[in-house]
Every structure is written in structure tokens, then in C-alpha cells.
Amino acid sequence: MKQNGKAVYDAKSRQMAEQMILAEKRQLARQSEEDCDCKDGMFPSQPTPSRRGLLFAAGSVVGVIGAASIARAEPRKAPPGATFYDVAEDPTKEQGRPVAGDGGYGTRSQFETEVRVRYPTPNENTSWSFTPLSAMLGNTTPSGLHFERHHAGIPTIDPARHNLLIHGMVKNPLTFSVADIKRMPSVTRKHFIECSGNGLTEWNKPTLKTVQATHGLLSTSEWTGVQFSTFARETGLSDGAAWVLAEGADAAVMTRSIPLEKMLKDALIVYGQNGEAIRPEQGYPLRLLLPGYEGNTHIKWLRRLQVSDKPFMTREETSKYTDLLGNGKARMFSLDMDAKSVITFPSGDMKLPGPGFYNIGGLAWSGRGRIQSVDVSTDAGKTWYPARLESTPEPMCTVRFSFPWMWDGKVAVLQSRCMDETGYVQPTLKQLIAIRGDNGPFGSVYHLNAIQSWAINEAGEVSNVHA
Amino acid sequence: MSMLRTIFSCMIGLCVSTGVNAQSIVDHFGFGKTPAPQDMAKYFAIPPSGAGLPPGSGTGKAGADIFAENCAACHGDKLQGNPAVGLGGDRLIGGRGSLASKTPIKTVESYWPYSTTLFDYVKRAMPFNAPGSLTDDQVYSLVAYILSEAKIVKPTDVMNADTLPKVVMPNRDGFIPDSRPELELYR
């Protein structure tokens, strides 16, 4: 992993990581031009007149570069997902906008600028984008900020022409239209999805600055759909059935083999996300939802389920999404996401304006059940204190935690550590590497769930460190 | 159907039973269509047994030109990969013996455990700018070309539904089942 103290990546990974560092730097520079000493997001109640210049914030690297060079020339432009309206000097002295003047579908405030940021893979179609975790409120990720990972871009699919075929080792193969599926009994459940590559730049050394880039391949939604078991009862299952191949209708025709046991236990074929139809980037019109499993198995644009006795050993479950250990052997079908937590406030590249009270906050989640407890340390893990859980933990769902902290102005290292209901305790990076070997950055790149450390210096500046 | 019948019976006043009526338990919804064979034809997924491999064949020799025309822009003339912006094709060969080192190189040659996966993936999703556009003979030829450049088969070896599943990949035994949860991490 390290040679002469330097990280060794292959050329492609190194180039991508370096570009991400630059992209992040550009975005942060653009923000700090506009912000007061207390960085954006620190104190949402403070007036932010300077934000207007940020209103063209863009998600792609190209956008970030473009935005930086155009500077603040176009104040009337709203950020993605918003519409620009003139701001009244005193909103009590003139009429507001007419009801339904937005065409019947609302937008977010023009003052809210958070966007997903794309990781600068060479190819924009096979890439990923991060949820801005430090700006998230509550447990649910807004659908428009849900992280993305696509292998061949986002297809536009007409639901009237989309079907789900269930065949293979079933008694009665059937094709269901989207309308058929919506007629079936449904369930609504809140679950996180996390990409197993979340944090892949962070194995070797602290590489990216913000929690968006280190942990932003995590999002939580309320999902609505039909249990796989409901479909299985319709089609029947043949003796010996043990796996199910799920296939998407994108240009990657993405496929993964899923254990039948998991499919019958809690797999959902979802069409709803946060109360409306699932977003195109999340698989419109149908997505497979596998609570607690690594994100790539939640096949989007789902068109086919083939029941079989053995896994198919597709590209995504052999050459990708397998975990190469130090001994040269690779784990396959490493499907569960281990318990993990991260402090989102304060987090990387924020600045505490001075000593005083701070309500440390963050998210914890586990692919194996409910979060049982979260501890917080302000001294790099020497002393731990129980955090307060801000909502009732649900299985395979994020929970928000907080810890009241009086900062004395001295150097501190903030950490959070969670335990799930199975008794699994979130490990340190050192513990993970001791088990899996140390060829991390390009060997076992996936499933990094180690404790995250944020260092705070005497000036109040927060940075990503390995402690 | 049975539920509808029950509801209808109740509406016309014939529903006299109390509690759960056996007829109100739905055993099947009655929708979903039996797929026609011609609708199934476009679907495939090739497991290591080779089940479902289509007719056709190809050799590495025949695959060289097809590779140059359809694949080399992203994967390189020498199958070395191309990280250029807009391309980003993976390296396909080399790296044998590197997996346990500090600089593991994961390629078809060094890492992929099954030759059938290569056929499945090329037919499924390649070339990137025209996915699924190759004939089965072309796919067999490309697979044969990559495997022969990787020195796994000879350039003259014919790859078809019978021979391809028999190709033993160098890293065939390099995978283990998930050994998590790691018990050291329980309290």
C-alpha cells in the first residue's frame, strides 16, 4: 500500500483521485470566496447575502470549472432544482406568488445551493456522485440529492413499455407490467443504500476534505413497492432454486446474482421513493431494493429476475465488487454493509468560529439490523461518551445522533463509533487492515467502514485525518 | 377473481357468513402474462457451466481486427487500457502473480475467474458506444482474442459453446466466500 511513505495507486486510480482532490478544492474555493469566517452550513440562521453568487452551483466537474471562471456574472440564475424569484425588500408589504404558479410542482428555495458532486472518473457515463451529507437534515435524503452510481448513464424509460419478467426455476414464468405491479399489495419502508465503494480514497491516507466526498455514497429514502415473496407466490419456485439474477434495462444491462434467501426475506421491487415515483437516476420505473446490501446489487431499471440454482458469476460479482485481501485471495458476494457512523457536523473543511457550545451531529447505520448505540469521542478515541439518538432506530436505516460539546479552543479529534443490534462494533482503520491486509487502495477498495476522525486545530479549522 | 366474486356476492345481498370467508382469501392475483418464447429470445445470462451460450464460434486470429475496430480506442492497442477523459477503458491483460503484492493489477488475465463472464459481458454491454451490437461470432472472436493475448488460449483455438466453458482462467481458485462478519469486531 505504501512505498517510501507514498501511496501507490495504479495510473487510472491515481489520476481519478487527483482530479477529485482538485475538483473538491475548486468547489471549496468558490464557496469560501462568498462565505464569512464561519463556513457555509455552520450557522444556517445567519444571513447569507453573499450566497447569491453561488446560485449557479453545478454538480459536474465541468460545471464547477465553468462556474469558477464565469464568477458572479449571473445573479438571476437559480441553483439546480430551484427557480429564481425576485426577493421583496419586505415580504409583508407586497403580494407573494400566485398559488400553483409553479405549474403544480414545487421547487426548493433559490437560497439552497447544495448539489451532488460527481467523482471525476474519465467517463461521465460510468461514474458516481456524492450526497452532500453535511447539509442533510433528518434521516431522509431528498430524492434529488440521492447519491448516484451508474455503469452506462441514466436511461429514459417509458413505464408503459417497461415490464418485469420473472422466469427460470419457477413453476409459472410471468411478465408483469408496471401497472400490474402497482395493483399488488405493497409495503413502505425506510432504508439506506450505501455504495460499497464509499470512502475508497481513504484507505491509505486522508485524501478528500469533506464528508460529502469521504462518505457521500450513502442516502436514505422511504421506498414503496412489492415484496419479492409476493411475486414468488404468483410464479411458484422450483425445487433447488437458490439464487436470483437481477437485470437492469440500462446500456450496461447490469446484472447481479442474489441469494434466494435474501430475496424471500426482505427484497422489494420498488416504484416509489419518498412519496412519489422513484427518480430516473434511482431506477425509474422499477428498482430492486435489498435492505442492507451493497448498493450495486439494488438493480435499477429492473426488467428481469431469473431464478437459478447457482450464481451466474457476472462481471459485477467477479471482476468488480470483490474484495482482494492481502494474501491475494478475494472475497466474493460480500453483500452486507457493515455498521458505520460518521460525524457530519462539524466535519471536514468547516471552521468553528470560536470556543463555545457545539452540538456534534452525525449519522449511523448498519446493513445487519438496527443501530443499538453510538459513542462520540473528542480526544481521538481515548474517551468515549454515549451520544443521543435523535430518532427511533429502524432496521437497515440511518439514525441521526448528536452529542453536546463545549469546545475549549484547544486541539481536538472528533470520532463516532456505533454498535448495531447484532453486537458488531464499528472498527478502527487499523483493525480493518489487520484483518484484510494492507493492499487497500487498489486491493480491497470496498467496504471501508472504519471510524472517521476529524481534527480541529486551535483556529477551529476542521480537517480529515487518520488518528 | 375470487375476491371480486365475494365482493360482488356481498353487494347483491347474498353474503350471509360472518368472519373470514374462504373465498375471500386470494390465492393468485390473476395478472401478469405468460411470456411468449419470442419475447424471451433477447434475454441471456451465461453462468460458468456455459448454459445458454449461443451457436457460433471465433478465434483470436479473427478477433484481432474486430478488437482494433471496436475496442482498441478505449482498451488500447495492446489491451493496456486507456484512462483518457471520455474513455476510461480497463486494462485487459497482464498482472499475473501481482494479486498478493503491494501493487495488485486486476485484469481479465490476472483476476477474472471465469471465461464465460467475458462472453456474457462483451455480448451484454460492449462496445461502450454501441452496446449489444456485435454478432455472436464477433463476440466469440473477441473473447478468443483477449484470452489469446493473455496467453490463456492459442490464437488458433476455436471458442464456441463447447470449448469456452472449458477454458481454465489463471485466477480460477482465487476467490473465497465472504468471511464477514469479522468476529473480532463483536463485543
Chai-1 contact restraints between the chains, C-beta under 6 A:
chainA,res_idxA,chainB,res_idxB,connection_type,confidence,min_distance_angstrom,max_distance_angstrom,comment,restraint_id
A,V8,B,T103,contact,1.0,0.0,6.0,A-B,restraint_1
A,A11,B,P83,contact,1.0,0.0,6.0,A-B,restraint_2
A,K12,B,P83,contact,1.0,0.0,6.0,A-B,restraint_3
A,Q15,B,P83,contact,1.0,0.0,6.0,A-B,restraint_4
A,T121,B,G88,contact,1.0,0.0,6.0,A-B,restraint_5
A,P122,B,P83,contact,1.0,0.0,6.0,A-B,restraint_6
A,P122,B,V85,contact,1.0,0.0,6.0,A-B,restraint_7
A,P122,B,L87,contact,1.0,0.0,6.0,A-B,restraint_8
A,P122,B,G88,contact,1.0,0.0,6.0,A-B,restraint_9
A,N123,B,G88,contact,1.0,0.0,6.0,A-B,restraint_10
A,L165,B,P35,contact,1.0,0.0,6.0,A-B,restraint_11
A,P173,B,P35,contact,1.0,0.0,6.0,A-B,restraint_12
A,L174,B,G32,contact,1.0,0.0,6.0,A-B,restraint_13
A,T175,B,K33,contact,1.0,0.0,6.0,A-B,restraint_14
A,T175,B,P35,contact,1.0,0.0,6.0,A-B,restraint_15
A,F176,B,G32,contact,1.0,0.0,6.0,A-B,restraint_16
A,D180,B,F31,contact,1.0,0.0,6.0,A-B,restraint_17
A,D180,B,G32,contact,1.0,0.0,6.0,A-B,restraint_18
A,L245,B,A45,contact,1.0,0.0,6.0,A-B,restraint_19
A,A251,B,P131,contact,1.0,0.0,6.0,A-B,restraint_20
A,A252,B,A125,contact,1.0,0.0,6.0,A-B,restraint_21
A,V253,B,R124,contact,1.0,0.0,6.0,A-B,restraint_22
A,V253,B,A125,contact,1.0,0.0,6.0,A-B,restraint_23
A,R304,B,Y43,contact,1.0,0.0,6.0,A-B,restraint_24
A,F312,B,A45,contact,1.0,0.0,6.0,A-B,restraint_25
A,F312,B,P47,contact,1.0,0.0,6.0,A-B,restraint_26
A,M313,B,P48,contact,1.0,0.0,6.0,A-B,restraint_27
A,M313,B,Y114,contact,1.0,0.0,6.0,A-B,restraint_28
A,M313,B,T117,contact,1.0,0.0,6.0,A-B,restraint_29
A,R315,B,T117,contact,1.0,0.0,6.0,A-B,restraint_30
A,R315,B,Y121,contact,1.0,0.0,6.0,A-B,restraint_31
A,T318,B,W112,contact,1.0,0.0,6.0,A-B,restraint_32
A,T318,B,P113,contact,1.0,0.0,6.0,A-B,restraint_33
A,T318,B,T117,contact,1.0,0.0,6.0,A-B,restraint_34
A,S319,B,Y111,contact,1.0,0.0,6.0,A-B,restraint_35
A,S319,B,W112,contact,1.0,0.0,6.0,A-B,restraint_36
A,L324,B,P104,contact,1.0,0.0,6.0,A-B,restraint_37
A,N327,B,A100,contact,1.0,0.0,6.0,A-B,restraint_38
A,G328,B,L99,contact,1.0,0.0,6.0,A-B,restraint_39
A,G328,B,A100,contact,1.0,0.0,6.0,A-B,restraint_40
A,K329,B,G174,contact,1.0,0.0,6.0,A-B,restraint_41
A,K329,B,I176,contact,1.0,0.0,6.0,A-B,restraint_42
A,A330,B,G174,contact,1.0,0.0,6.0,A-B,restraint_43
A,A330,B,F175,contact,1.0,0.0,6.0,A-B,restraint_44
A,R331,B,I176,contact,1.0,0.0,6.0,A-B,restraint_45
A,R331,B,D178,contact,1.0,0.0,6.0,A-B,restraint_46
A,M332,B,F175,contact,1.0,0.0,6.0,A-B,restraint_47
A,F333,B,D178,contact,1.0,0.0,6.0,A-B,restraint_48
A,S334,B,D178,contact,1.0,0.0,6.0,A-B,restraint_49
A,G423,B,Y186,contact,1.0,0.0,6.0,A-B,restraint_50
A,G423,B,R187,contact,1.0,0.0,6.0,A-B,restraint_51
A,Y424,B,P181,contact,1.0,0.0,6.0,A-B,restraint_52
A,Y424,B,L185,contact,1.0,0.0,6.0,A-B,restraint_53
A,Y424,B,Y186,contact,1.0,0.0,6.0,A-B,restraint_54
A,V425,B,L185,contact,1.0,0.0,6.0,A-B,restraint_55
A,V425,B,R187,contact,1.0,0.0,6.0,A-B,restraint_56
A,P427,B,L185,contact,1.0,0.0,6.0,A-B,restraint_57
A,I435,B,E182,contact,1.0,0.0,6.0,A-B,restraint_58
A,N439,B,K102,contact,1.0,0.0,6.0,A-B,restraint_59
A,N439,B,P104,contact,1.0,0.0,6.0,A-B,restraint_60
A,G443,B,P104,contact,1.0,0.0,6.0,A-B,restraint_61
